[in-house]
Amino acid sequence: MTTRNALIVRGGWDGHMPVETTDSFVGFLEDHGFSVVIEESNEVYADAERMAGVDLIVQVVTMSEISKEALAGLIATVRAGTGMVGWHGGIADSYRNSADYLQLIGGQFAHHASVRPPEEATGEQSDNYEDYTVNITDLGRSHPVTAGVDDFELTTEQYWVLSDEYNQVLATTTQAKRDWDAWDRPVTFPAVWTRQWGKGRIVVSTPGHRLEIVQDPSVRKIIEQGLLWAARPAAD
């Protein structure tokens, strides 16, 4: 089997556990024939020579910033056929001031609702840990990324996502309307989607807030299948 190259780029807000969550997939990637390199800075994207040899990017970088050169390099790499996979804020809430990144990914975190009224908030992450269902779409039931995964329950942050219709939505989640909310009806958002950008495949899973969430059997299966599906095919 030809060895393929996976690049993990991680960083940003430590609350999303970028080190622990990405480390948990290194063994899986190596078992499936990838050589894995880890970078703690997104400036690696600006190195065209290095990026030309990458078959899969795993990015978990919440918020943060990206230089014009690094973003141009990332976009060029994906367009040339390198796959890109990430979860939660590490891909859907990265580089908020970069419109071209938002177009590349196809969805942006906008909000996660609190489980209690604002005046009762504690300031802890658990303020936003809701019980909710991830619903696999009709497309998702036959797609390689979500094949074999049924609707499942989570207790974690439920991402309110701004997205566009170019995405292939494999799973959704519906935010309830509570007495204290500004919205007046339940709202459904993409929870897992793919996006074709040039020759490259992108996979986004909004579940993945912390290590215990990416270790949920359904979330982990989606991410693992996403890594294999998105990666540039191995040469014969």
Contacts in CASP RR format, 6 or more apart in sequence:
PFRMAT RR
TARGET T0000
AUTHOR 0000-0000-0000
METHOD contacts of the structure
MODEL  1
MTTRNALIVRGGWDGHMPVETTDSFVGFLEDHGFSVVIEESNEVYADAER
MAGVDLIVQVVTMSEISKEALAGLIATVRAGTGMVGWHGGIADSYRNSAD
YLQLIGGQFAHHASVRPPEEATGEQSDNYEDYTVNITDLGRSHPVTAGVD
DFELTTEQYWVLSDEYNQVLATTTQAKRDWDAWDRPVTFPAVWTRQWGKG
RIVVSTPGHRLEIVQDPSVRKIIEQGLLWAARPAAD
1 33 0 8 1.000
1 234 0 8 1.000
2 234 0 8 1.000
2 235 0 8 1.000
2 236 0 8 1.000
3 33 0 8 1.000
3 34 0 8 1.000
3 35 0 8 1.000
4 33 0 8 1.000
4 34 0 8 1.000
4 35 0 8 1.000
4 55 0 8 1.000
4 56 0 8 1.000
4 231 0 8 1.000
4 232 0 8 1.000
4 234 0 8 1.000
5 34 0 8 1.000
5 35 0 8 1.000
5 37 0 8 1.000
5 53 0 8 1.000
5 54 0 8 1.000
5 55 0 8 1.000
5 56 0 8 1.000
6 29 0 8 1.000
6 34 0 8 1.000
6 35 0 8 1.000
6 36 0 8 1.000
6 37 0 8 1.000
6 54 0 8 1.000
6 55 0 8 1.000
6 56 0 8 1.000
6 57 0 8 1.000
6 58 0 8 1.000
6 227 0 8 1.000
6 231 0 8 1.000
7 36 0 8 1.000
7 37 0 8 1.000
7 38 0 8 1.000
7 39 0 8 1.000
7 44 0 8 1.000
7 51 0 8 1.000
7 54 0 8 1.000
7 56 0 8 1.000
7 57 0 8 1.000
7 58 0 8 1.000
8 22 0 8 1.000
8 26 0 8 1.000
8 36 0 8 1.000
8 37 0 8 1.000
8 38 0 8 1.000
8 39 0 8 1.000
8 58 0 8 1.000
8 59 0 8 1.000
8 60 0 8 1.000
9 39 0 8 1.000
9 41 0 8 1.000
9 42 0 8 1.000
9 44 0 8 1.000
9 45 0 8 1.000
9 57 0 8 1.000
9 58 0 8 1.000
9 59 0 8 1.000
9 60 0 8 1.000
9 61 0 8 1.000
10 18 0 8 1.000
10 19 0 8 1.000
10 22 0 8 1.000
10 38 0 8 1.000
10 39 0 8 1.000
10 40 0 8 1.000
10 59 0 8 1.000
10 60 0 8 1.000
10 61 0 8 1.000
11 18 0 8 1.000
11 19 0 8 1.000
11 40 0 8 1.000
11 60 0 8 1.000
11 61 0 8 1.000
11 62 0 8 1.000
11 64 0 8 1.000
12 18 0 8 1.000
12 61 0 8 1.000
12 62 0 8 1.000
12 63 0 8 1.000
12 64 0 8 1.000
12 90 0 8 1.000
13 62 0 8 1.000
13 63 0 8 1.000
15 62 0 8 1.000
15 125 0 8 1.000
15 210 0 8 1.000
16 60 0 8 1.000
16 62 0 8 1.000
16 88 0 8 1.000
16 89 0 8 1.000
16 90 0 8 1.000
16 208 0 8 1.000
16 209 0 8 1.000
16 210 0 8 1.000
17 210 0 8 1.000
17 211 0 8 1.000
18 60 0 8 1.000
18 61 0 8 1.000
18 62 0 8 1.000
18 90 0 8 1.000
20 211 0 8 1.000
21 60 0 8 1.000
21 87 0 8 1.000
21 208 0 8 1.000
21 210 0 8 1.000
21 211 0 8 1.000
21 214 0 8 1.000
22 38 0 8 1.000
22 58 0 8 1.000
22 60 0 8 1.000
24 211 0 8 1.000
24 214 0 8 1.000
24 215 0 8 1.000
25 58 0 8 1.000
25 214 0 8 1.000
25 223 0 8 1.000
25 224 0 8 1.000
25 227 0 8 1.000
26 36 0 8 1.000
26 38 0 8 1.000
27 36 0 8 1.000
28 224 0 8 1.000
28 227 0 8 1.000
29 36 0 8 1.000
29 56 0 8 1.000
29 58 0 8 1.000
29 227 0 8 1.000
30 36 0 8 1.000
32 227 0 8 1.000
32 228 0 8 1.000
34 55 0 8 1.000
34 56 0 8 1.000
34 231 0 8 1.000
42 59 0 8 1.000
42 61 0 8 1.000
42 64 0 8 1.000
42 66 0 8 1.000
42 70 0 8 1.000
42 74 0 8 1.000
43 67 0 8 1.000
43 70 0 8 1.000
44 50 0 8 1.000
44 51 0 8 1.000
44 70 0 8 1.000
45 51 0 8 1.000
45 66 0 8 1.000
45 70 0 8 1.000
45 71 0 8 1.000
45 73 0 8 1.000
45 74 0 8 1.000
45 77 0 8 1.000
46 67 0 8 1.000
46 69 0 8 1.000
46 70 0 8 1.000
46 72 0 8 1.000
46 73 0 8 1.000
48 73 0 8 1.000
48 76 0 8 1.000
51 73 0 8 1.000
51 74 0 8 1.000
51 76 0 8 1.000
51 77 0 8 1.000
51 82 0 8 1.000
52 77 0 8 1.000
52 80 0 8 1.000
54 77 0 8 1.000
54 82 0 8 1.000
55 82 0 8 1.000
55 83 0 8 1.000
55 231 0 8 1.000
55 232 0 8 1.000
55 234 0 8 1.000
56 82 0 8 1.000
56 83 0 8 1.000
56 84 0 8 1.000
56 85 0 8 1.000
56 227 0 8 1.000
56 230 0 8 1.000
56 231 0 8 1.000
56 232 0 8 1.000
57 74 0 8 1.000
57 77 0 8 1.000
57 78 0 8 1.000
57 82 0 8 1.000
57 83 0 8 1.000
57 84 0 8 1.000
57 85 0 8 1.000
58 84 0 8 1.000
58 85 0 8 1.000
58 86 0 8 1.000
58 227 0 8 1.000
59 84 0 8 1.000
59 85 0 8 1.000
59 86 0 8 1.000
59 90 0 8 1.000
59 91 0 8 1.000
59 94 0 8 1.000
60 86 0 8 1.000
60 87 0 8 1.000
60 88 0 8 1.000
60 89 0 8 1.000
60 90 0 8 1.000
60 91 0 8 1.000
61 90 0 8 1.000
61 91 0 8 1.000
61 94 0 8 1.000
61 95 0 8 1.000
62 88 0 8 1.000
62 89 0 8 1.000
62 90 0 8 1.000
62 93 0 8 1.000
62 94 0 8 1.000
63 89 0 8 1.000
63 93 0 8 1.000
63 94 0 8 1.000
63 95 0 8 1.000
63 96 0 8 1.000
64 94 0 8 1.000
64 95 0 8 1.000
65 95 0 8 1.000
65 97 0 8 1.000
65 98 0 8 1.000
66 74 0 8 1.000
66 94 0 8 1.000
66 95 0 8 1.000
66 98 0 8 1.000
66 101 0 8 1.000
71 95 0 8 1.000
71 98 0 8 1.000
71 100 0 8 1.000
71 101 0 8 1.000
74 84 0 8 1.000
74 101 0 8 1.000
74 104 0 8 1.000
75 100 0 8 1.000
75 104 0 8 1.000
75 197 0 8 1.000
78 84 0 8 1.000
78 104 0 8 1.000
78 197 0 8 1.000
78 198 0 8 1.000
78 200 0 8 1.000
78 202 0 8 1.000
79 197 0 8 1.000
79 198 0 8 1.000
79 199 0 8 1.000
79 200 0 8 1.000
80 198 0 8 1.000
80 199 0 8 1.000
80 200 0 8 1.000
81 198 0 8 1.000
81 199 0 8 1.000
81 200 0 8 1.000
81 201 0 8 1.000
81 232 0 8 1.000
82 200 0 8 1.000
82 232 0 8 1.000
83 200 0 8 1.000
83 201 0 8 1.000
83 202 0 8 1.000
83 230 0 8 1.000
83 231 0 8 1.000
83 232 0 8 1.000
84 91 0 8 1.000
84 200 0 8 1.000
84 201 0 8 1.000
84 202 0 8 1.000
84 203 0 8 1.000
84 230 0 8 1.000
85 91 0 8 1.000
85 202 0 8 1.000
85 203 0 8 1.000
85 204 0 8 1.000
85 223 0 8 1.000
85 226 0 8 1.000
85 227 0 8 1.000
85 230 0 8 1.000
86 203 0 8 1.000
86 204 0 8 1.000
86 205 0 8 1.000
86 223 0 8 1.000
87 204 0 8 1.000
87 205 0 8 1.000
87 206 0 8 1.000
87 207 0 8 1.000
87 208 0 8 1.000
87 214 0 8 1.000
87 219 0 8 1.000
87 223 0 8 1.000
88 157 0 8 1.000
88 159 0 8 1.000
88 205 0 8 1.000
88 206 0 8 1.000
88 207 0 8 1.000
88 208 0 8 1.000
88 209 0 8 1.000
88 213 0 8 1.000
89 109 0 8 1.000
89 159 0 8 1.000
89 206 0 8 1.000
91 105 0 8 1.000
91 204 0 8 1.000
92 105 0 8 1.000
92 107 0 8 1.000
92 108 0 8 1.000
92 109 0 8 1.000
92 159 0 8 1.000
92 161 0 8 1.000
92 204 0 8 1.000
92 206 0 8 1.000
93 108 0 8 1.000
93 109 0 8 1.000
94 101 0 8 1.000
94 105 0 8 1.000
95 101 0 8 1.000
96 108 0 8 1.000
102 108 0 8 1.000
104 195 0 8 1.000
104 197 0 8 1.000
104 202 0 8 1.000
105 195 0 8 1.000
105 202 0 8 1.000
105 204 0 8 1.000
106 163 0 8 1.000
106 164 0 8 1.000
106 166 0 8 1.000
106 167 0 8 1.000
106 193 0 8 1.000
106 195 0 8 1.000
106 202 0 8 1.000
106 204 0 8 1.000
107 161 0 8 1.000
107 162 0 8 1.000
107 163 0 8 1.000
107 164 0 8 1.000
107 167 0 8 1.000
107 190 0 8 1.000
107 193 0 8 1.000
107 204 0 8 1.000
108 161 0 8 1.000
108 162 0 8 1.000
108 163 0 8 1.000
109 159 0 8 1.000
109 160 0 8 1.000
109 161 0 8 1.000
109 206 0 8 1.000
110 160 0 8 1.000
110 161 0 8 1.000
110 162 0 8 1.000
111 159 0 8 1.000
111 160 0 8 1.000
112 128 0 8 1.000
112 130 0 8 1.000
112 157 0 8 1.000
112 158 0 8 1.000
112 159 0 8 1.000
112 160 0 8 1.000
113 128 0 8 1.000
113 130 0 8 1.000
113 158 0 8 1.000
113 160 0 8 1.000
113 175 0 8 1.000
113 178 0 8 1.000
113 181 0 8 1.000
114 121 0 8 1.000
114 127 0 8 1.000
114 128 0 8 1.000
115 126 0 8 1.000
115 127 0 8 1.000
115 128 0 8 1.000
115 129 0 8 1.000
115 130 0 8 1.000
116 127 0 8 1.000
117 180 0 8 1.000
118 180 0 8 1.000
121 127 0 8 1.000
125 157 0 8 1.000
125 209 0 8 1.000
128 157 0 8 1.000
128 158 0 8 1.000
129 155 0 8 1.000
129 156 0 8 1.000
129 157 0 8 1.000
130 155 0 8 1.000
130 156 0 8 1.000
130 157 0 8 1.000
130 158 0 8 1.000
131 153 0 8 1.000
131 154 0 8 1.000
131 155 0 8 1.000
132 153 0 8 1.000
132 154 0 8 1.000
132 155 0 8 1.000
132 158 0 8 1.000
132 173 0 8 1.000
132 174 0 8 1.000
132 175 0 8 1.000
132 176 0 8 1.000
133 151 0 8 1.000
133 152 0 8 1.000
133 153 0 8 1.000
133 154 0 8 1.000
133 173 0 8 1.000
133 174 0 8 1.000
134 151 0 8 1.000
134 152 0 8 1.000
134 153 0 8 1.000
134 154 0 8 1.000
134 171 0 8 1.000
134 172 0 8 1.000
134 173 0 8 1.000
134 191 0 8 1.000
134 192 0 8 1.000
134 207 0 8 1.000
134 218 0 8 1.000
135 151 0 8 1.000
135 171 0 8 1.000
135 172 0 8 1.000
135 173 0 8 1.000
135 174 0 8 1.000
135 191 0 8 1.000
136 146 0 8 1.000
136 149 0 8 1.000
136 150 0 8 1.000
136 151 0 8 1.000
136 170 0 8 1.000
136 171 0 8 1.000
137 169 0 8 1.000
137 170 0 8 1.000
137 171 0 8 1.000
137 172 0 8 1.000
139 168 0 8 1.000
139 169 0 8 1.000
139 170 0 8 1.000
140 146 0 8 1.000
140 147 0 8 1.000
140 170 0 8 1.000
140 171 0 8 1.000
141 147 0 8 1.000
141 148 0 8 1.000
143 168 0 8 1.000
143 170 0 8 1.000
143 194 0 8 1.000
144 225 0 8 1.000
144 226 0 8 1.000
144 228 0 8 1.000
144 229 0 8 1.000
145 170 0 8 1.000
145 192 0 8 1.000
145 194 0 8 1.000
145 203 0 8 1.000
145 222 0 8 1.000
145 225 0 8 1.000
145 226 0 8 1.000
145 229 0 8 1.000
146 170 0 8 1.000
146 171 0 8 1.000
146 192 0 8 1.000
146 222 0 8 1.000
146 225 0 8 1.000
147 225 0 8 1.000
148 221 0 8 1.000
149 171 0 8 1.000
149 218 0 8 1.000
149 221 0 8 1.000
149 222 0 8 1.000
150 218 0 8 1.000
152 216 0 8 1.000
152 218 0 8 1.000
154 207 0 8 1.000
154 213 0 8 1.000
154 216 0 8 1.000
154 219 0 8 1.000
156 207 0 8 1.000
156 208 0 8 1.000
156 209 0 8 1.000
156 210 0 8 1.000
156 213 0 8 1.000
157 209 0 8 1.000
158 173 0 8 1.000
158 175 0 8 1.000
159 173 0 8 1.000
159 189 0 8 1.000
159 191 0 8 1.000
159 206 0 8 1.000
160 175 0 8 1.000
160 187 0 8 1.000
160 189 0 8 1.000
161 189 0 8 1.000
161 190 0 8 1.000
161 191 0 8 1.000
161 206 0 8 1.000
163 169 0 8 1.000
163 189 0 8 1.000
163 190 0 8 1.000
163 193 0 8 1.000
166 195 0 8 1.000
167 190 0 8 1.000
167 193 0 8 1.000
167 194 0 8 1.000
167 195 0 8 1.000
168 193 0 8 1.000
168 194 0 8 1.000
168 195 0 8 1.000
168 196 0 8 1.000
169 190 0 8 1.000
169 192 0 8 1.000
169 193 0 8 1.000
170 192 0 8 1.000
170 193 0 8 1.000
170 194 0 8 1.000
171 190 0 8 1.000
171 191 0 8 1.000
171 192 0 8 1.000
171 222 0 8 1.000
172 188 0 8 1.000
172 189 0 8 1.000
172 190 0 8 1.000
172 191 0 8 1.000
173 188 0 8 1.000
173 189 0 8 1.000
173 191 0 8 1.000
173 206 0 8 1.000
174 186 0 8 1.000
174 187 0 8 1.000
174 188 0 8 1.000
174 189 0 8 1.000
175 183 0 8 1.000
175 186 0 8 1.000
175 187 0 8 1.000
175 188 0 8 1.000
175 189 0 8 1.000
176 186 0 8 1.000
177 183 0 8 1.000
177 184 0 8 1.000
177 185 0 8 1.000
177 186 0 8 1.000
177 187 0 8 1.000
189 206 0 8 1.000
190 204 0 8 1.000
190 206 0 8 1.000
191 205 0 8 1.000
191 206 0 8 1.000
191 207 0 8 1.000
192 203 0 8 1.000
192 204 0 8 1.000
192 205 0 8 1.000
192 206 0 8 1.000
192 207 0 8 1.000
192 222 0 8 1.000
193 203 0 8 1.000
193 204 0 8 1.000
194 201 0 8 1.000
194 202 0 8 1.000
194 203 0 8 1.000
194 204 0 8 1.000
194 229 0 8 1.000
194 230 0 8 1.000
195 201 0 8 1.000
195 202 0 8 1.000
195 204 0 8 1.000
196 202 0 8 1.000
200 230 0 8 1.000
200 232 0 8 1.000
201 229 0 8 1.000
201 230 0 8 1.000
202 230 0 8 1.000
203 223 0 8 1.000
203 226 0 8 1.000
203 227 0 8 1.000
203 229 0 8 1.000
203 230 0 8 1.000
205 219 0 8 1.000
205 222 0 8 1.000
205 223 0 8 1.000
207 213 0 8 1.000
207 214 0 8 1.000
207 216 0 8 1.000
207 219 0 8 1.000
207 222 0 8 1.000
208 214 0 8 1.000
208 219 0 8 1.000
213 219 0 8 1.000
214 220 0 8 1.000
214 223 0 8 1.000
END
